[in-house]
């Protein structure tokens, strides 16, 4: 992609309205970053481009009408950033993007795009504000924007239902969580042509976690093994460490420590490969307590 065309347009507009690079950068990014954008060295993030367009007095669509970047790229970039921040649990930064894009007609005039924002907004209220009722209300609103029994379930609808299940597990309603997971399981099984293969991993793993909490340890282990086989078949890294650990935890709860240890060790290796020091340290300490 030729980033320089976007940068040239930003520079032209900036000069036309009489702003310095510092003026344009204020409360958005650094002056040095504006300089690099204008030179075409880098492409602005979706949120930064939206804020820049507002300051320059043009609609963000202006930059997609100059023939270099399809409008879809902006939407995909927002989704990519939200996903990264959600996975990294950087919820405050995630919410800042949501607040910005809620004012963007590319999102609030399109139910599928608005659904993306509401889903992440609900996660913020559940994880940060600890307002579970508000979070569930927003998440339900997000789901109903596109849910329709006459069509196949979309992958985002699957992810939203998995989110419902995770929260119900945390709130102690394990049966309700399993009901949500079953809906996703039924939707996936007929085709399994998922663009995001990790959805099935998350589904299987979270079912296993509920089964562990309800003391169905062997069934939980079966779901973990399904998740592991899926990860290996689809060459996925996320889910291997989690599933190996869950199997080990099941054996630990059944007081079968000798069988638990090899799975804890496999989990440790997977988390080390992902540079996940939080989980790696936790498992190392657990193994040490077990005398390994």
ChimeraX attribute file (.defattr): number of C-alpha atoms within 10 A of each C-alpha:
attribute: neighborCount
match mode: 1-to-1
recipient: residues
	/A:1	7
	/A:2	12
	/A:3	17
	/A:4	18
	/A:5	19
	/A:6	23
	/A:7	22
	/A:8	15
	/A:9	15
	/A:10	22
	/A:11	20
	/A:12	12
	/A:13	15
	/A:14	20
	/A:15	13
	/A:16	10
	/A:17	11
	/A:18	12
	/A:19	15
	/A:20	13
	/A:21	18
	/A:22	15
	/A:23	14
	/A:24	22
	/A:25	20
	/A:26	12
	/A:27	9
	/A:28	17
	/A:29	15
	/A:30	14
	/A:31	16
	/A:32	12
	/A:33	18
	/A:34	25
	/A:35	17
	/A:36	15
	/A:37	21
	/A:38	23
	/A:39	18
	/A:40	17
	/A:41	14
	/A:42	17
	/A:43	20
	/A:44	20
	/A:45	13
	/A:46	21
	/A:47	19
	/A:48	17
	/A:49	18
	/A:50	23
	/A:51	21
	/A:52	23
	/A:53	20
	/A:54	12
	/A:55	18
	/A:56	19
	/A:57	12
	/A:58	13
	/A:59	16
	/A:60	21
	/A:61	15
	/A:62	12
	/A:63	22
	/A:64	16
	/A:65	11
	/A:66	12
	/A:67	11
	/A:68	14
	/A:69	16
	/A:70	13
	/A:71	16
	/A:72	11
	/A:73	12
	/A:74	21
	/A:75	15
	/A:76	12
	/A:77	14
	/A:78	20
	/A:79	17
	/A:80	13
	/A:81	17
	/A:82	23
	/A:83	14
	/A:84	12
	/A:85	18
	/A:86	18
	/A:87	10
	/A:88	10
	/A:89	15
	/A:90	13
	/A:91	20
	/A:92	13
	/A:93	14
	/A:94	22
	/A:95	21
	/A:96	13
	/A:97	22
	/A:98	23
	/A:99	12
	/A:100	13
	/A:101	22
	/A:102	16
	/A:103	12
	/A:104	15
	/A:105	14
	/A:106	17
	/A:107	17
	/A:108	15
	/A:109	12
	/A:110	11
	/A:111	14
	/A:112	15
	/A:113	20
	/A:114	20
	/A:115	24
	/A:116	20
	/A:117	24
	/A:118	21
	/A:119	24
	/A:120	25
	/A:121	22
	/A:122	26
	/A:123	25
	/A:124	23
	/A:125	19
	/A:126	17
	/A:127	14
	/A:128	12
	/A:129	12
	/A:130	12
	/A:131	14
	/A:132	17
	/A:133	12
	/A:134	14
	/A:135	24
	/A:136	20
	/A:137	11
	/A:138	20
	/A:139	22
	/A:140	17
	/A:141	15
	/A:142	25
	/A:143	21
	/A:144	13
	/A:145	16
	/A:146	16
	/A:147	13
	/A:148	11
	/A:149	7
	/A:150	6
	/A:151	8
	/A:152	11
	/A:153	17
	/A:154	16
	/A:155	17
	/A:156	17
	/A:157	21
	/A:158	22
	/A:159	19
	/A:160	22
	/A:161	23
	/A:162	24
	/A:163	23
	/A:164	21
	/A:165	26
	/A:166	23
	/A:167	21
	/A:168	20
	/A:169	20
	/A:170	11
	/A:171	11
	/A:172	13
	/A:173	14
	/A:174	20
	/A:175	15
	/A:176	15
	/A:177	24
	/A:178	22
	/A:179	14
	/A:180	21
	/A:181	24
	/A:182	17
	/A:183	14
	/A:184	23
	/A:185	17
	/A:186	11
	/A:187	16
	/A:188	20
	/A:189	10
	/A:190	8
	/A:191	8
	/A:192	11
	/A:193	9
	/A:194	12
	/A:195	8
	/A:196	10
	/A:197	16
	/A:198	18
	/A:199	18
	/A:200	23
	/A:201	24
	/A:202	19
	/A:203	25
	/A:204	24
	/A:205	25
	/A:206	26
	/A:207	25
	/A:208	29
	/A:209	25
	/A:210	24
	/A:211	21
	/A:212	20
	/A:213	14
	/A:214	12
	/A:215	14
	/A:216	14
	/A:217	21
	/A:218	16
	/A:219	15
	/A:220	26
	/A:221	24
	/A:222	14
	/A:223	23
	/A:224	27
	/A:225	20
	/A:226	18
	/A:227	26
	/A:228	24
	/A:229	15
	/A:230	19
	/A:231	20
	/A:232	13
	/A:233	9
	/A:234	11
	/A:235	10
	/A:236	15
	/A:237	15
	/A:238	16
	/A:239	24
	/A:240	25
	/A:241	24
	/A:242	25
	/A:243	31
	/A:244	24
	/A:245	25
	/A:246	26
	/A:247	29
	/A:248	25
	/A:249	22
	/A:250	26
	/A:251	20
	/A:252	16
	/A:253	14
	/A:254	14
	/A:255	11
	/A:256	13
	/A:257	15
	/A:258	12
	/A:259	16
	/A:260	23
	/A:261	22
	/A:262	15
	/A:263	20
	/A:264	25
	/A:265	19
	/A:266	18
	/A:267	25
	/A:268	25
	/A:269	16
	/A:270	22
	/A:271	22
	/A:272	16
	/A:273	13
	/A:274	13
	/A:275	11
	/A:276	12
	/A:277	13
	/A:278	10
	/A:279	18
	/A:280	21
	/A:281	14
	/A:282	12
	/A:283	19
	/A:284	15
	/A:285	13
	/A:286	14
	/A:287	16
	/A:288	10
	/A:289	9
	/A:290	12
	/A:291	8
	/A:292	10
